[in-house]
Every structure is written in structure tokens, then in C-alpha cells.
């Protein structure tokens, strides 16, 4: 299966705040919010939702095509070579002549709550990309990106009958109901976490059942409580998170889950196995600082998956995925 992953590529500035953001918030004064947090650490890492998902797919033996707009610094700083060495096809990436690659600043507190600011930069040029001119894709994931680009990619896939996965995530906060309905309607897969799932319903005015009626499979991640997969028909599938995880940094965990889930789908595995792969790779990410700093080895990955989900799961995933 040829997968295209469309969305953001960014440099992540990861900061740690020793304390809880909530301790500095006064509920009835939020309209006058003015706070400053003294951070204790700074890590500059490679990131961006599309790049993170593509990296996860490549770590599991696939070769996804990255569809994104970046600045010239993407190559100059070695990010392009990093992804290509990992197994990601970067040949379709658009390079902006006058803008920097997007920059994401993420501050995480002791409760793993996060405050994120995002400079779009070259990402704004993604609206010039015609995703279906770049190749014959079996599935296009449309992740957080320039809003016009997300809308254009979605409309192109819908019109051409190309299956797509909707993953609006971070863009839900500002998007209105009309745009969200456009991004979701007709998706073969809809990814969200539990908060984003509620936000989709609130902003679209659709009930949970109505959201389900507009998509194929709905996938809702729930952090340490695992994931629920809602097929187009049949009962929901509950998959527990990997136990005994030594959580270090939650950044990029949802992206890695999506990569793992899509790797299972591409390999022809069922929804439960695909979610189990997603949860297993997500555990590796949360145990490292940065979104692409983990390393998967075949036996260690399969052993961890098998320990959590059983010998049958291990055997099926082992036969389906071409891990190094």
C-alpha cells in the first residue's frame, strides 16, 4: 500500500516547566491572562505531525511519501537527510524559496500538560500543492497543516475517490464547524484524542453517532487508558495501553500511534492488531525526549507487543511487518 502523509514539518523547541500550569491559572480571570513560566530545560528536535507519522511508518518497514512545504533550512540543517535515511520518501516535498520551516515551541509541566505555540512559516505554501499530482496513493493521511492545504487535499481525495484519513488534531482549536465538517466528511479513518473527539462534536453540532455516520472507522486515543476503535459497523474495539511505561515526554505520542496504526492497516491486519501496533510504538516515543529519537529493533518491539497483547498478536504482527 502506497501511503502519502500530508501535514506539517517543523523544528520542535521542547521545554520543561517544573510545576503545574494549573497552579498559576485563576479560573475567573482567564480573560486577563498574563503568566510567565521559568523553564529548566530546552531541547531542539525534529518534529511536525506529518514528519513524525512518516518516521513511525518507516521505522516499521514502510516507505511513506511525505507531502509538505518546508524552507531551505530543511535540507541545510540535515532534517531531509535524517528522514530519507530513516526510509521516508521526501522527493515530493515542496521547498519555499523565502520562508523558514515551521517552528513549534512546546512547554510541558510536571502533570504532562502542555502549552504549544506554532509559527507556520513555509507551511503556508502547502496550499499550492496538488497531492494527487504527486503519485498514485492508496491512502492519504491529511494531518495538521495550512488550513487551505488541508481543505484542498480533502476535496481532491473526495472528488477522485481516493481514501483519506482525517487527522485535524491541533487545527481543531481555531477551526469553525463548517471547516471541520469539510475535513471529516467521507474520511475512511478519523483520528482524534478523547478531547478532540468532544471538540469535533461541539463545533460541528453533530452527535457522536452523526460523526460516525460521516466517516468509516473512528479512532479515539485516550492516553494511558489506551484507545477505542469504532468500526463503520460492529462493536467498538478497546485496546489497552502498553503497561509499565516510564513516561518522559508525551510530545509526538499521538503521531507515532497513527504511524503504527496505519502500518497495520497497510499490512492487511485487522483494526485491533493495528491499534496494538500503534500503542506499542507510542510507548517507545513517550519514553524518549523528542518525537523521532526512538529506535525500534524487531525482537524487542515484538516482545513488548506480545507481552501486552499475547502470543497470537506477536505472531501475526511478526508475519505482517518487515521490521529491521
FENFENRA-V616059 format. One record per backbone hydrogen bond with DSSP energy under -0.5 kcal/mol. NH is the residue of the N-H (numbers start at 1). CO is the residue of the C=O. If there is no record, write none. Layout:
NH,CO + NH,CO
This chain:
3,1 + 4,139 + 5,65 + 6,4 + 6,141 + 7,67 + 8,144 + 10,47 + 11,102 + 12,10 + 12,45 + 13,104 + 14,12 + 14,43 + 15,13 + 15,106 + 16,41 + 17,108 + 18,16 + 19,17 + 23,20 + 24,21 + 25,22 + 27,25 + 29,26 + 30,27 + 32,29 + 33,30 + 39,37 + 40,16 + 41,16 + 43,14 + 45,12 + 45,43 + 47,10 + 50,8 + 51,8 + 52,48 + 53,49 + 54,50 + 55,51 + 56,52 + 57,53 + 58,54 + 59,55 + 60,56 + 60,57 + 61,58 + 62,57 + 65,3 + 66,64 + 66,89 + 67,5 + 68,66 + 70,94 + 72,99 + 74,71 + 75,72 + 76,72 + 77,73 + 78,75 + 79,74 + 80,74 + 82,78 + 83,79 + 84,80 + 85,81 + 86,82 + 87,83 + 87,84 + 88,83 + 89,64 + 90,88 + 93,90 + 94,68 + 96,70 + 96,94 + 102,9 + 103,119 + 104,11 + 105,117 + 106,13 + 106,104 + 107,115 + 108,15 + 108,106 + 109,113 + 110,19 + 112,109 + 115,107 + 117,105 + 119,103 + 120,118 + 122,100 + 123,120 + 124,121 + 125,122 + 126,123 + 127,124 + 128,125 + 129,126 + 131,129 + 133,130 + 134,131 + 137,135 + 138,2 + 139,2 + 140,163 + 141,4 + 141,139 + 142,140 + 142,165 + 143,6 + 143,141 + 150,146 + 151,147 + 152,148 + 153,149 + 154,150 + 155,151 + 156,152 + 157,153 + 158,154 + 159,155 + 160,156 + 161,157 + 162,157 + 163,161 + 165,140 + 166,164 + 166,189 + 167,142 + 167,165 + 171,168 + 172,169 + 173,170 + 175,171 + 180,176 + 181,177 + 182,178 + 183,179 + 184,180 + 185,181 + 186,214 + 187,184 + 188,164 + 189,164 + 190,217 + 191,166 + 192,219 + 194,221 + 197,193 + 198,194 + 199,195 + 200,196 + 201,197 + 202,198 + 203,199 + 204,200 + 205,201 + 211,207 + 212,208 + 213,209 + 214,210 + 214,211 + 215,212 + 216,187 + 217,188 + 218,230 + 219,190 + 220,218 + 220,228 + 221,192 + 221,219 + 222,226 + 225,222 + 226,223 + 227,239 + 228,220 + 229,237 + 230,218 + 230,228 + 231,229 + 237,229 + 238,236 + 239,227 + 239,237 + 247,245 + 248,286 + 249,286 + 253,250 + 256,252 + 257,253 + 258,254 + 259,255 + 260,256 + 261,257 + 262,258 + 263,259 + 264,260 + 265,261 + 266,262 + 267,263 + 268,265 + 269,264 + 274,270 + 275,271 + 276,272 + 277,273 + 278,274 + 279,275 + 280,276 + 281,277 + 282,278 + 283,279 + 284,280 + 285,281 + 286,282 + 287,283 + 288,285 + 290,288 + 291,46 + 301,297 + 302,298 + 303,299 + 304,300 + 305,301 + 306,302 + 307,303 + 308,304 + 309,305 + 310,306 + 314,310 + 315,311 + 316,312 + 317,313 + 318,314 + 319,315 + 320,316 + 321,317 + 322,60 + 323,321
